[in-house]
Amino acid sequence: DAEERQNAYALVSAAKARGITTSVIALGRGGDVAALEHMSKLGDGRFYLIEDAARLPSVFAQETILAARSAINEVAFRALPGAPGPAIRGIDWRAAPALSGYVVTIAKSRAQVHLRAAEGDPLLATWSVGVGRSAVFTSDYQDRWGSAWTSWPGASQMFGQLARDIARRADDARVRVEADASGGELHVRANVVDDDGRAESFRRLKVRIGGPDGFTREVTLEAVGAGAYASRTPLSRPGAYIVTALDELSGEPLATTGAVLTAGEELRPTGSDRRLLGQIADLTGGKVRDTLAGIFHDREAKRFAYRSIDDWLIALAAALLLGSVAARRLALPEALLRWPERVRRRRAERSARREHATHAEAAGSEQRERALSALLASKKRSDLPRAAAPHRAPNRESDSVPASVPHMAAPSPPSGRVHGSAEGSPNDAPPRQQLSAAEILLARRRGRKL
């Protein structure tokens, strides 16, 4: 943690103040590698990143030797060839002049030491870093230690070959390599064409695979189609893998690609967090189910939704604004202004006509009632007994009253009975049925004939 780191920095600073060199050894990649490396630089020591604990004794022995002597060993020696490689190919090292010093180092676990100095220390080493390559030459190519090499042709040849070996190579445009890692296997595919773009089916290719923890393997590609080659390689652990396609006959690299095999932590059966699933269901209004049975029969709960009326309000405000501007700027036609007055006048005329028709109808009804009353009175007078009228001269004109002259009608008697000549005569006339005007006129005509 931060407190332990501060204490370690304090110890390293105190040791450096007393002239003590501090080296740091990191076992595995679990710690803060950058902080440990910075601590080793602060103590003028070396940093060792060791993944295999079996290498600890050799590291302690090497560190003891380096601590017992200086890191610079100024002694005359001749370079001795070690592991073969492109950098030292074709050079006669027996004719190489001597060097007068070098820097004492320790080779990395995956490094290839091509030249060695005195006491077997590395002089020229190369190793792969990712998809690239690196190299180190621990001596000098100038006046201090390597003045004799500046005039030796083999030195210039070695440095030229070394530069070409670690330089990035362009892929062959005729070879396309693809790789992917899945299911614990590395699948490599290559498509090869000739200079005319036609599939080349008789090439002999292989791939060199490099992976974590020094994983190295060469696999031959098998033809699977016209100009198509493929291979499968089982992988033991996750990590990044570099695939380089090589010509099997010449060993020349043609193309490089890579693939990554993930640990797949998200696919491990670690169980379900039912508490978290319940919170999600409560938050979204859902349900927690153990099976999918009945999932399509559930009905969604009714929810209230609000719809904004901003657009309608904006349109209404715009219409009202235009209307107000038009009311101030525009004048209505005179005919349109007089239209309400014409409507009111026509309504008044229709009301007057209806009232006049009502009065005329009432007057006609009243006149018909008076005429009918006159006819009824005349009928009652004509029905009186004829015995009561011998002393009176017959007057035919008075026997009948025209129905068309209502003002000559005599008033009707006060009762419906008809009395004789004597007011108190016991011979009362029986009641007669009321007749219509037509029946009265017909009866009068018959009476005149008698």
Stockholm file with secondary structure:
# STOCKHOLM 1.0

chainA/1-450         DAEERQNAYALVSAAKARGITTSVIALGRGGDVAALEHMSKLGDGRFYLIEDAARLPSVFAQETILAARSAINEVAFRALPGAPGPAIRGIDWRAAPALSGYVVTIAKSRAQVHLRAAEGDPLLATWSVGVGRSAVFTSDYQDRWGSAWTSWPGASQMFGQLARDIARRADDARVRVEADASGGELHVRANVVDDDGRAESFRRLKVRIGGPDGFTREVTLEAVGAGAYASRTPLSRPGAYIVTALDELSGEPLATTGAVLTAGEELRPTGSDRRLLGQIADLTGGKVRDTLAGIFHDREAKRFAYRSIDDWLIALAAALLLGSVAARRLALPEALLRWPERVRRRRAERSARREHATHAEAAGSEQRERALSALLASKKRSDLPRAAAPHRAPNRESDSVPASVPHMAAPSPPSGRVHGSAEGSPNDAPPRQQLSAAEILLARRRGRKL
#=GR chainA/1-450 SS CHHHHHHHHHHHHHHHHTTCCCCEEEESSSSCHHHHHHHHHHTTCCEEEESCGGGHHHHHHHHHHHHHSCSEECCCBCCEECSCCGGGTTCCGGGCCCBCCEECCCCCTTCEEEEECGGGCEEEEEEEETTEEEEEECSCSSSSSCTTGGGCHHHHHHHHHHHHHHSCCCCCTTEEEEEEEETTEEEEEEEEBCTTSCBCCCCCEEEEEECGGGCEEEEECEEEETTEEEEEEECSSCEEEEEEEEETTTCCEEEEEEEEECCCGGGSCCCCCHHHHHHHHHHHTCCCCSSCTTTTSCCCCCCCCCCCCHHHHHHHHHHHHHHHHHHHHCCCCHHHHHHHHHHHHHHHHHHHHHHHHHHHHHHHHHHHHHHHHHHHHHHHHHTSCGGGCSSSCCCHHHHCCCTTCGGGCCCCCSSSCCCCSSTTCSCCCCCCCCCCHHHHHHHHHHHHHC
#=GC SS_cons         CHHHHHHHHHHHHHHHHTTCCCCEEEESSSSCHHHHHHHHHHTTCCEEEESCGGGHHHHHHHHHHHHHSCSEECCCBCCEECSCCGGGTTCCGGGCCCBCCEECCCCCTTCEEEEECGGGCEEEEEEEETTEEEEEECSCSSSSSCTTGGGCHHHHHHHHHHHHHHSCCCCCTTEEEEEEEETTEEEEEEEEBCTTSCBCCCCCEEEEEECGGGCEEEEECEEEETTEEEEEEECSSCEEEEEEEEETTTCCEEEEEEEEECCCGGGSCCCCCHHHHHHHHHHHTCCCCSSCTTTTSCCCCCCCCCCCCHHHHHHHHHHHHHHHHHHHHCCCCHHHHHHHHHHHHHHHHHHHHHHHHHHHHHHHHHHHHHHHHHHHHHHHHHTSCGGGCSSSCCCHHHHCCCTTCGGGCCCCCSSSCCCCSSTTCSCCCCCCCCCCHHHHHHHHHHHHHC
//
